């Protein structure tokens, strides 16, 4: 486990958080700009010292102000990736990577040089100058450089924020690969819910310096008392297994606890475990199973919760065979269907809406 407790007042802003998260996987720190995400990460790094601070990382004390203990930043075994890559412009990519790697004793190295290069796909960039790299390439090099310090904790402060959409699309698969293949725990700051859904296992939701929600990703995404469940991108992540490719209709079929999903053909290996994003705006409800319909994804469901989002909209939480979904519908639809908690309905999702 990672347990942190920080109370800090830089200027007029107050950070007051106490969290416990698993000591492995990716934990997203999510919230709007100015909510305290970076301040929290700086506390974890030891760059900000809280007079009432405590931090234990997988059994190792990094800070305990109750007994006057504070491990300075340079003694904390962590890697830090910022919004800007901040590479040494006078060094080649290889020399940038070697800068931290050579300062780690061989017996303490947890990530090999060639392993980091392969994971981030930067073998062809080693002889280049950082000035000759694209934004996405620079950020991949920065992540590899952080990994080569063999951290016991990796901190990432909105690593995609400075990139355009094409560069983000380029780098996200590499971040997913790191998630799958490395056991290093990651704290990942973002205010983009799409990145949370794609990468995170757990999430800390922070607002105005306070922790307002925390837990496993799939649980937090469906907590209707949190603001992130009422954004335009609100939805859930469904974990499913690839079971079939339909070449005739160019579809891929995935099984999850609630049934079988059909989505556009994806180049995924059979049996692979994947994440599918179902946005609340793409889920509609019906009282009967409409067989004669263009919609392929229709699942029996039970209404778990209904909340009013605005004078004209409702958010409905559904239980589909043990998997929770969200549906954003108009208040008029809720009245016409006479929707009630505990009521059986059918959840309908267009295949083209699945990501």
CORCOR-V594546 format. One record per residue. N is the residue number from 1. D_FIRST is the distance of its C-alpha to the first C-alpha in Angstrom with 2 decimals. Layout:
BEGIN
N,D_FIRST + N,D_FIRST
END
This chain:
BEGIN
1,0.00 + 2,3.79 + 3,6.32 + 4,9.85 + 5,13.22 + 6,16.45 + 7,20.08 + 8,22.56 + 9,26.13 + 10,27.59 + 11,31.11 + 12,31.50 + 13,27.98 + 14,25.30 + 15,21.55 + 16,19.73 + 17,16.17 + 18,13.19 + 19,10.14 + 20,6.67 + 21,5.74 + 22,4.57 + 23,4.27 + 24,7.88 + 25,10.94 + 26,12.61 + 27,11.76 + 28,15.19 + 29,16.12 + 30,19.39 + 31,22.32 + 32,25.91 + 33,27.20 + 34,27.00 + 35,24.12 + 36,21.97 + 37,19.76 + 38,20.89 + 39,20.84 + 40,17.15 + 41,16.57 + 42,19.00 + 43,17.15 + 44,14.00 + 45,16.58 + 46,18.31 + 47,21.46 + 48,21.62 + 49,21.18 + 50,20.47 + 51,22.39 + 52,19.86 + 53,16.71 + 54,13.37 + 55,10.53 + 56,7.94 + 57,6.49 + 58,5.12 + 59,7.42 + 60,9.99 + 61,11.66 + 62,13.12 + 63,14.76 + 64,15.85 + 65,19.20 + 66,19.92 + 67,20.89 + 68,22.00 + 69,19.40 + 70,18.92 + 71,18.19 + 72,20.71 + 73,20.06 + 74,21.95 + 75,19.81 + 76,16.44 + 77,15.86 + 78,15.60 + 79,18.06 + 80,19.54 + 81,21.75 + 82,24.06 + 83,26.45 + 84,29.21 + 85,28.92 + 86,30.51 + 87,31.77 + 88,34.33 + 89,37.58 + 90,39.66 + 91,37.56 + 92,37.53 + 93,34.44 + 94,34.23 + 95,34.56 + 96,31.86 + 97,29.45 + 98,30.64 + 99,30.24 + 100,26.55 + 101,26.61 + 102,29.29 + 103,27.41 + 104,24.72 + 105,25.98 + 106,26.71 + 107,24.67 + 108,21.52 + 109,22.04 + 110,19.43 + 111,21.48 + 112,25.25 + 113,27.74 + 114,29.40 + 115,26.18 + 116,25.20 + 117,28.83 + 118,28.98 + 119,25.75 + 120,27.06 + 121,30.66 + 122,32.17 + 123,34.40 + 124,37.51 + 125,36.48 + 126,36.08 + 127,39.57 + 128,39.61 + 129,39.42 + 130,36.74 + 131,39.79 + 132,40.68 + 133,37.39 + 134,36.71 + 135,33.92 + 136,31.77 + 137,32.58 + 138,31.70 + 139,28.28 + 140,27.64 + 141,28.76 + 142,26.48 + 143,23.41 + 144,24.70 + 145,25.28 + 146,21.70 + 147,20.49 + 148,23.06 + 149,21.47 + 150,18.87 + 151,15.87 + 152,12.31 + 153,11.67 + 154,14.52 + 155,15.74 + 156,18.55 + 157,20.80 + 158,23.03 + 159,24.08 + 160,26.66 + 161,28.15 + 162,31.04 + 163,32.02 + 164,34.69 + 165,34.18 + 166,35.48 + 167,33.14 + 168,30.13 + 169,31.30 + 170,31.64 + 171,28.17 + 172,26.04 + 173,26.65 + 174,25.36 + 175,22.08 + 176,21.86 + 177,22.68 + 178,19.89 + 179,17.45 + 180,19.13 + 181,19.63 + 182,16.88 + 183,13.37 + 184,12.49 + 185,9.95 + 186,12.31 + 187,12.78 + 188,16.24 + 189,18.69 + 190,21.60 + 191,24.11 + 192,25.34 + 193,24.29 + 194,25.67 + 195,23.10 + 196,20.27 + 197,21.89 + 198,22.42 + 199,19.19 + 200,16.15 + 201,13.84 + 202,12.32 + 203,14.07 + 204,14.30 + 205,18.00 + 206,19.46 + 207,23.07 + 208,25.09 + 209,22.17 + 210,20.55 + 211,17.64 + 212,19.69 + 213,17.48 + 214,13.99 + 215,12.65 + 216,13.49 + 217,16.34 + 218,19.02 + 219,18.52 + 220,18.62 + 221,21.58 + 222,23.64 + 223,23.06 + 224,26.61 + 225,26.08 + 226,24.21 + 227,26.41 + 228,25.00 + 229,26.42 + 230,29.83 + 231,30.16 + 232,32.68 + 233,30.03 + 234,28.30 + 235,27.61 + 236,25.18 + 237,23.79 + 238,25.12 + 239,23.83 + 240,27.00 + 241,28.69 + 242,31.78 + 243,34.67 + 244,37.89 + 245,39.65 + 246,42.89 + 247,45.09 + 248,48.02 + 249,46.23 + 250,43.61 + 251,40.68 + 252,37.38 + 253,36.26 + 254,32.69 + 255,31.70 + 256,28.99 + 257,28.71 + 258,31.42 + 259,33.96 + 260,35.02 + 261,34.66 + 262,37.39 + 263,36.85 + 264,38.79 + 265,38.92 + 266,35.90 + 267,35.79 + 268,32.92 + 269,32.94 + 270,33.68 + 271,30.73 + 272,28.25 + 273,25.32 + 274,25.58 + 275,24.61 + 276,27.52 + 277,27.67 + 278,29.95 + 279,30.93 + 280,32.09 + 281,35.38 + 282,36.20 + 283,35.92 + 284,39.12 + 285,40.04 + 286,43.09 + 287,44.43 + 288,45.87 + 289,45.04 + 290,47.33 + 291,48.37 + 292,50.66 + 293,48.15 + 294,47.02 + 295,43.39 + 296,41.88 + 297,38.51 + 298,39.33 + 299,37.02 + 300,37.61 + 301,35.15 + 302,34.75 + 303,34.31 + 304,31.21 + 305,31.64 + 306,34.11 + 307,33.83 + 308,36.38 + 309,35.29 + 310,38.65 + 311,42.18 + 312,42.73 + 313,39.41 + 314,37.08 + 315,33.59 + 316,33.37 + 317,30.26 + 318,31.17 + 319,29.92 + 320,31.14 + 321,30.60 + 322,27.04 + 323,26.27 + 324,26.36 + 325,28.74 + 326,30.11 + 327,33.80 + 328,35.43 + 329,39.06 + 330,41.92 + 331,42.68 + 332,46.09 + 333,44.63 + 334,42.62 + 335,45.86 + 336,48.01 + 337,45.66 + 338,45.17 + 339,41.42 + 340,39.69 + 341,36.29 + 342,36.41 + 343,39.14 + 344,39.27 + 345,39.73 + 346,39.53 + 347,37.08 + 348,38.76 + 349,37.26 + 350,39.42 + 351,38.53 + 352,39.21 + 353,36.57 + 354,33.65 + 355,31.52
END
